[in-house]
Each structure stands twice: as structure tokens, then as C-alpha cells.
Amino acid sequence: MNQTETAIEFKGVSKTFGNFYANRKLDFSIRKGSIHGLIGENGAGKSTAMKVLFGVQPADEGEILVNGKAVKIRNPVHAMKLGIGMVHQHFMLADSETVLDNIMLGHEPSTFFGLLKRGKAREELEKICKNYGLKFTKWESRIRDLSVGEQQRVEIIKLLYQKSEVLILDEPTAVLTPQEVKELFENLRKLKQEGKTIVLISHKLKEVLEFTDSVTVMRRGEVVGTKTTSETNEDELAEMMVGRKVSFTYQGPRRILSSQAVQPKSVLKFISERVSVELRPGEILGVAGVQGNGQTEFLKALSNPSVYGEKYFKGKYDYLVNGREIGDATPLQLRNMGVGLVPEDRLSEALLKQQDMTENFLLGQHEDPRYTGLGLFGRMINRNKVKAAVEKNIQAFDIRPPFSTVWTGRMSGGNQQKLVMARLLDPQPSILLVAHPTRGVDVGAIEKIHEAIMMERNLGKSVILFSSELDELIDLCDRMVVFFDGRVHGEFARKEFDPWAIGKVMGGA
């Protein structure tokens, strides 16, 4: 590759945290005017490499070339001056401020007297949207009032406003609906046609194969290789990522449900005017639907009826667990009844980013007799028992970095998710409410999480699985309900699973 064709080149770049190598001797190039995929396991060092490129973290050795010229990128402001912009996995937007103010922040056009030229900024943004074919008009809306897809569009428009030539997108489709994913990649193709260079960090191999021109694979902090996308396939990339062959569907044993399991008896029942759902013994019940059709509200009501039952269902519902009416039970009361939860948003609902793995593993289990003992002041947490349990789960779920003292905020999204799954299964709940268990998770970890869920089902546990990935639901579930417009719009037995038929119901047919 000639330097004149190269937008970015890594030469022997390494980054360490203490004795841990996040990146080791990285060597790869990104061609100008291309969409370049960057894939690898959770904790492989993808995001770290791009943070080094964006100036968030300094490299310890090696050099980075931008347009053929070696540069030492000091900070994100310097990176932006070099034409490099980044959309992080978790958006860097001020929720309470308007779209216009978020985009202008740090690049405010002003008069000689320091007055902001909001009108001029808006004119420029409208011109950018017209030039690049991006549809957006909500300049005065507050960020918190936008959908996730709209927020992501704001982030991309912000990079264009900053005159970025290289756009780094970290897991851009992790929380988008299928419609938003389609729109995102249509926009990225337009940007590519305009000469922009796009780096796509992703775990979704189908998207990488469909939308990128070339792809670099990383494993355990090192570059395994770079492939021309048209000359590779899903199986080859997956094996490069994890170092072994990977199955994209569950291949283990699937216990046949007993006749008792198909009888009317249920372990969980929720009935309201618009939603009627029963969970049977030893089954995985899937909840499908395009995001925004009531699945989130249903999950919140199931997991915390004391707050969300009244809010979303106005108190007009029946909620039974193992035949017992639970009314407005709290999450702790549900936990004591054997109901476990993996929430939709791991960062805002499941983890404390400024605490280590041990403290996060303990959340909700501080009074568990397995981890407490008698002390001078009554029952106290037995730190040795907790540490042993955390280290056991780190090994079982291959959580990286493999140190219980690591802050969860410094872990990759996939490793955060594995920690949440480990904590869910630790007290051995009999009913599992699991939302998007593999969102932002690599193919090897998906395989492990799917095996864990199926093992629980084969042991007789009951699972309600919420997922935006229809393939995941079809692969794992025994039965599926489809939400549309806030209600259950259809139900399918496993023998009736057909992606086209289910998709039609998801669309309101």
C-alpha cells in the first residue's frame, strides 16, 4: 500500500496498563476513502488502539502515521485538528442540552465580542446534512428526547462539523433497531463516496462482511492479520478472532420438555389488558419486537413491579410467581423468590463503573449467607469467600482483564456483560429474566453465554429472553411472543419459527 493511499498507519504501537499489555506491537494500515473493519474478542484491544489514535491514551512505543506523516497525538483536540474524530460506544453527549449546543461545544462560532452565532452554526449544519444526504432537523431538541439512533446521527454530524476526515465508530449498531442499522450504513456509504475514511469497530461479523472494504483482526492485544473483506468469510474471521473454530448456533444438548411443561401450569404469569404472558417450567420464552414497542416497559414491570407496574400498567394487572400473587414486590423480594435479572442497560442498571469486579459481583448479595459470617458487629462480609467466588467466575466466563481489582468502567462492554451474567447465575435463580445477553459481545463469548443459558434451561430453570437479535431467539427459544404497539401481537411455538413470518408480525401484520 502506497503512503499516498494510506489515511492511517500503525507501526509497532504498544500500550500497557501496569504489567498488562492492551496493545502489543500493532502493525496495520487503513486506506483512504474506505470502510475498514476492526474486530476481535472482548478485551482484544480494539477500543484501546482507537483511543490511542484519538489521543485519549498515549502509546508507550511505536508510531502512528496520518496521511503518511508520523505524528505524536497528544490529546483528542490535537486528533481533531489532524482530521480524526471518534464516536464512542457510549455517546459523549450532554443529555440536558440541545442538539445544536452539543455540536457547537468547543467549536463555537462567535462575534468579536464573544456572542455565539447560533444561526450561522445551524446554517452550516443544514448544509452539511444536505451535502452528505443526512436527514436531520431537530436542532433545538434536547438530547434526552432523541432516540438512540438519532443521538448517534448527532455524533456523526458533530464529527463532520469538526471537519473530520477519519471517522472512528465504536460498536455503532449495538443498541440500534434494524431500521436504524440500515439507515446508519446508508449514511456511511454516502460518507465513503465523499472521500471520508471510516473505521468500524464491531462484533457483528455479518455487518463487517457486508459493509467494509477490508478488516483487521485482533486477538489478546495483537494483530492477527488484515483481510480484504470480499476474500474472506464469517468462519475464517471468527477462527482468527478466538483461535479456534466457532459455531454460530447452539450445538449442545437440548432437553426435550416433559409433558408437564406443555400443560397450563406456569411458573410466572403476567396478565394485563394488553399483555398476557405465561412462562412454563423448563422453557426459554423469547420476547421479540422492534425496539420501542413495549418490551422495555414489560421487562421493567416484571423486574420491579413496585415502581413500574403502576407506571406502565396503571395497577391493572395480575403478576404471579409460582402461583403466588406478588403485587408490587421490590427487586429484592423477587430475588428472594428466585427471580434473577440481566437488565437492558448494563452501565446504568447493572454496574458501578467506579468500583471493581468484586464490589460489582456483590451487588444484591451483601446479605447472602454464602458470603457473610459472624463478626464483632454481627454478620459481616467474608472477603475471602467473595474473592474466591469472583476468581472462579472470572475463569469460568473468561472475563478480561482477569483481575478482580479492575474497575468495571475500564473493562470492555463484552467483559462487563460476562460479569453481569456470572452474577445472575451465582445464586442459582429458578426464573431468569435476561435482556440482550450478547449485546456488544464477541462470537466466542456469545457461544459461552448461550451455553450457560441453555444449561440453566436443561436443569429445569425457566427463562424469559429479550433480544433484538431474531437469530438468537430462533436459536435458543422454545416459544416466542412478539410485541407490537405495546401489546403481545403474536405467539409462535418452536416448530413454527420462521424469520419471515415472525418479521411480518414484528411489523404489525
N, C-alpha and C positions, 0 to 999 in steps of 0.2 A: 504494500500500500504506500503510494507516494505521500509525502508530507503535505503536499498541496491539497490532497483529498481528505486529509485527516482533520477532524474537528478536535478530538481529544485523544491523547495517548498516555497510558500509564507505563512507566519504566521502573521496575524494581521497587514499587511502592509498598512499604510496610507500615503497620500501625499496631502498637501494643498497648494493653492496659495492664500495668504491673507485669506479671510473667505470662499473661495470656495474649497470644497473637490473634488479633481480629482480622488483620490482613498480613499476608506474608509474600513479599516479592511479586507483586501483581504486575503482569505484563499483558496489555491488550490495547487495541485501538478502536475508535468509534469514527466511522466515515461521515463526512459532512452530508447533510441533506438526507439522512437515513433514519429509520426507526430501529434502534439497537436494543435487543432484549438482554437483561441481566438476571439470571436465575440461579437458584441454589437452595440448599436446605435452610431451615430456620437457623440463624446463628452462623451462616456460612461467610458472612462479612460483606454482603451486598450493600446494605444501607450504610455501613461504616465507610466503604470505598467511596460512595457518592457524597457522604458528608465531608470526607477529605477533599473531594473535588470542589464542593461548595464552600469550603473554608470553615465549616463548623468545627472540625477537628484537624489539627496539623498532622502531617505524615511524619513518621520518625526517620524514614530513609527513602531514597528513590526520588524520582522527579516526575512531574506532570507537564505535558506539552499541550498548549492550547493554540490551535492553528499553526502547529509546527514549531512554536517557540516555547522554551522551558520557562515556567513561571513558578513562583512560590506563593501560593494563595494564602493570604494572611487571615481573612475573615469573609463572611458572606457578602459584605458590602464590596470588598475587592473582587469577589467572584462575579457579582452582578455587573461591575464595571467591565469585566472581561467578557460579558455576554452570557454568563451561566446563571440559570435560575432553577429552583427546585420546589416541587410540590411534595411536602412531606406526607407520610401515611396518615398522620393525624394533623388536620389542617391547622395552619398558623393564622387564624382569623380571629378578630375581636367580636364576639357574639353580639354585644350590645350596640355596636357601631354600624353605620350604614355601609353598603357595598362601596359607594364612592369613597368614603373616608378610609376604608380598609385598603383600597387600591392606591390611593394617593399617599398613604403613610410612608414617609421617608423620601417621597418624590413629589412634594407639593409644589405646584406652580404658584408663584406669588408675585405681587407687585413690589415696587421699590420700597414701599412702606410695610411689607410683610403680610399684606392681605392675601388670602387664598383666592386663586382664580378657579373656583369650582366649575364655573361654566366652561372655561377653557379645557379643564380636565375631562369633563363629560363629553365635550365635542370630540376630543381626541380618542376617547374610549369608544364612542359610537363609530368613528372612522375605522378604528382597529377591528371592531366586530364586523363591519361591512367588508373590509378588505380580506379578512380571513374566514368569512362565512359563519361567524359565531352568532347565534341568536341569543340576545340578552337585552333586557330593558329595565330591570328592577334596580336602578342605581340608588334610589333613596330607601330601599327596603333594608331592614336590619338583618344581619347575617343569621340570627337565630330563627328568623321567619322563613328561611330558604330551605329547600330540600337538600339532601346530601349531594345530589347530582349538580344542583345549582351552585352550591358552595364550591364544588370542585371546578366548575366553569369559571367562577370568580378568581380562583387561584391561577388558572391558566391565563385568563385575561390580564391579571396582575403581572405575570411574567412578560407578556407581550408589551404591556405599558412600560415595563422597565427595560424594554428593548433586548430581551434575552434571545440569543441565537441557539443556545443549547438548553433544552428543557428536560429536567430530570423528574420523572414521575414515580414515586414510591408506592407500590401496590395501589394503583389508581382505581381498580374495579372492585376492591374488597368489600365495599359497602354500597355498591350501586345496583339498581334494578337492571334486568336485561335490556330494557328500553334505553336506560341511561348509558349502559355499556356501549350499545350500538351507536348512540349519538356521540359519545366520547371519541370512539375510534374514527368516526367520520370526520370529526374536527381535527384529530391528529393527522389524518391523511392529508387534509387541506393544508395544515401547517407544514408538513413534509414537502408538499408540492410548491410551497412558497420558499423553500430552501432551509427551513428550520431543521435542526438535529434533535432527535428525541431519544432519551434513554428511558426504557421501560423496565422497572423492577417488578417482577411478578412471580407468583407461584402457579399461575394458571397456564399450563403448557399449551392448551388448545388456543388460547388467545395469543400467546407468543408465536406459535406456528402460523396463525392466520394473519397477524398484523405486523410482524417485524421483518426486517431485511436480513439481519444477522443476529446471533445470540451468543453471549459469553456465559459459560457455566462455571460456578464457583463451588468449592467444597472445602469445609473446615479452614476458611480463610485464604485459600489458594485458588488460582485459576486452573481449571481442568482443561479447558480448551474453548475455542471460538468456532462456531459453525455458521455457514451460510444457511439461512432458515429453509430455503427451498430444497436443500440437500440433506435434511435430517428429518427425524420423526419423533413422536412422543416417547416411544420406548427407549430410543437411544439417549434422548435428553434426560429422561428420568434415571436411567442407569448411570449416566455421567454425574448427575446430582448426588445420588446416595451411594454409589459404588457397588450397586447390586441391582438385579432385575426387580422391578416393582410391578405389582398388579394394580390396575385401576378400578377393579371391582372386588368386593369381598369374596375371598376364596375359601374361607374356613367353614367349619360345620355350622349348619343352621337347624336347630332343634325343631322338629315338627310340633306344632301346637296341639295340645291334647284336646279331646272333645269338650272338656270342661272350659277351655279357653274360648271356644266359639259360642258358648251359652250366654244368655243375657247378663250373667254375673259380671260386675265391673269392680275394679279397684279404685277408680276415680271417675266421678261423674260431674259434669258441669252443664246445667241447663238454664237457658235464659230465653227471652223472646226471639232472639236472632241467632243464638249459638247453642247447639246441642251436641256435646261430645262425651263419649264414654270410652274409657281406657280399660282394656281387658287384661286378665292375668297373663304375664309372659309374652306380651306383644310389643312391637315398636309401632306406634301410631304416628304417621307423618302429618305435618301441617304444612301445606303448600299454599302458594299465592304470591302475586306480585306485591312487593313492599308497599305498605300504606293501605292495605285492605282489611285491617283489623287483627292481624296475627299478633302484633306487638301488644295491643291492648289486652288481648286474650291471655297472653303469657303473663303480663303483669298482674292481671286479676287472679290467675292460678297461683302465682308465687307470692303475692302479697295482697290477699283479699281485704285485709284491714284498711288499706289505703285505696287500692284501685278497684275493688269490687263495686263500691258505691260510686266512685268517679266515672267508671265506664259503663256500668250496668244498672245504675240508679237503685241498687239494693234489690232489684227484682231478678233474683237468680237462686238456684239451688246448687250447692257445692258440697259433694260428699267424697270422703276418702275412706276406703274400706267400709262403706256403709254408714259412716258417721258424718252427720251434718256438721260442717266446721264453721259456717257463718263467716265472721270477719276475723279469722285466725291471723296471727302475725307470722312472719317468716320463721322465727324461732320455734313457734308452736308447730308449724308444718314440718320443720326439720326434725323435731322430736317425734313426729308421727311417721317418719321415714320417707319424707319427700325431699329430694335433693335438686339443686338448680345450677345450671350453667346459663347465666344471663346473656342477653343480646350483645351488650357493650362491655367488654372485659375491663376497659380502663375506667369507665365512670361507675360501673356497678359491681365489679368483682375484685378489683385490686387497689392496693395503696402503693402508688408509684414510688413514694419516698421511703418505703420500708423494704426490708429484704425478703427473700423467699420464705424464711422461717415464719416471720410475722404474718405474711400473707397466707401461708398454709394453715396457720392457727385461726384465721378469721372464722367466727362461728363455732369454734371448737375449744374455746378457752375454758369451758367447764366440763369438757369431756373427761370422764374418769380415766380414760386411757392415757391422758396427758397431764393429769394432776395427781397430787399426793398431799398428805398431811404435812404441814409445816408449823412454824411457831405462831403464825397468824391465821390458822385454818388451812383450807385447801389452797395449794399453790401450784403453779405450772411447773412440771418437771421438764426442764430444758433438755436434758439428756435424751429423754424419750421422744421429745419433739424433733430434735436434731436427727435421731436415728430414723424416724419416720420420713422426714424430708429427704434425707440422703437415699433412702430406699426408693422413694418415688422419683427422685432425680434420675436414678439408674433405670427404673422401670420404664419411664417415659422419655428417656434420653433428653433431658432438659439441659440446655446450654446457655451460658457457661455452667459447668457442673459444680457450682459453689453455692451453698445455702446462704451465704452472707451477701450475695449480689442483690442490689436493689432491683426490683421488678421493672422500674422505669427505664433501666438500662438494658433490659432484655429485648430481643426481637419479639414482634407480635405473636409469631407462632409459638415461641417458647413460653410466653405469657399464657397462651391458650392451653398449652400442655399442663402448666401448673394449675390452672383453674380446673381442668379435667381430673387431675390427680386428687385435688382437694374434694371434688364432688364424690369420687368413688371411695375415698378413705373411710368414711363412717358406714359404708355399705348400705345406702338407702334402698328401699324396696320399690320406690317410684322415682323416676328420673325425668326432670323437665330440662331438656337440652336444646339450647338455641344456637344455631350456626357454629357447631363444634369445630369445623375445619376452616373457618373464615381466616384468610391470611396465613394458612398453614401449608407447608411443603408436602410433596407427594409421599415421601417416606413417613412423615408424621401423620398424614391422613390415614394411611394404611394402619398405623398403630392405634389411632383413635377409633377408627371403625371397628377394629378387632376388639377393643375394650368395650365399646357399646354393645356389640353382638354377644360378647361373653356374658355381660350382665343379663341380656335378654335370654340367653341359653340357660342361665342359672335360675330363671323364673322371674326375674325382675321385669317391671313394666316401664316403658319409655315413651314419652311424647317428644318427638324430634321436629323442631322448627328449622327449616333450611330454605335458603333462596336457590340452592343447587338442586334442580329437579333430578339430575342423575343420581345424586347422593340419596335422595328419598326413595327413588325406584330401586336402588341397590340394596338398601338396608331395611325398608319398612315392610310390615305385614299387612298394613292397611293405611289408607291415606284420606284425609279430609282436605278440601280446597276452600280457601276463604276468598270471597269477593264482596266488595262493598260492605264490609263489616259483619258479614254473616257466613255461615257454612253453606257453600253453594253447590257442593257435590261431594260424594264419597266413593272410593274405589277399593275393592278387595285386591290382594296381590295378583291374582290371576287376571285382573282387569287392567293392570298397569300398562298404559300406552302413552308415551310422551305427547303425541299429537292430541289425543282425546283429553288428557289432563290439562294441556296447554290451552285448549279451547275453553275449558271451564274456568281456568285462571283468568281468561279474558272476558268472562261474563256470559259465555254461551250456555 
